């Protein structure tokens, strides 16, 4: 009699173990399928983000932003990818120079791409020192695109001047580099910088705004240039490049 009870208990335990095992296997299969779908979705999103550019029907003139992180750029490939113009980083603060600037400037022109220079403005350096750095490094040419002043906060620079001081210094910087280049510059504040200093209200210049995939609206007046995607991958450059569009003349939002 005891033996029969033991057999029945053993069968019950084995049955429960099989049911538990089957449930775990079903859960793992469902989880694996869900994870696969998530990974597939992420992969598709990243693939799309690395290739998306605004419609040429809406924005016929489009171009790239390039710096040293993009390596030895093959400018023929950049032009073949659809870049009508390029902006290349030239200088940073009072002494920084992009090591690929001279090469990028010359080879972009050789490829038939119009090009302009970018200066990364520092809140920790005097405007006159920054202007001197830019003027030493960027040649004046009649066919150059208007220079751009890139305005962002930098973790290596803790200074946060008052708005009045920033606008005064920025006006000094612009006056000096514009006298050198012979044309007005653009200002390109990031969203956080603009929120803090409202430079598009205080500096009367054409503005270049930045927002991935959606038109930016954080400036005091409509943008002339929009960096629409900072994740573009092109065969002619290492890493990612910024993709920019020019607002068609005569159009306002």
Order of alpha helices (4+ residues) and beta strands (2+ residues): alpha-beta-alpha-beta-beta-alpha-beta-alpha-beta-alpha-beta-alpha-alpha-beta-beta-beta
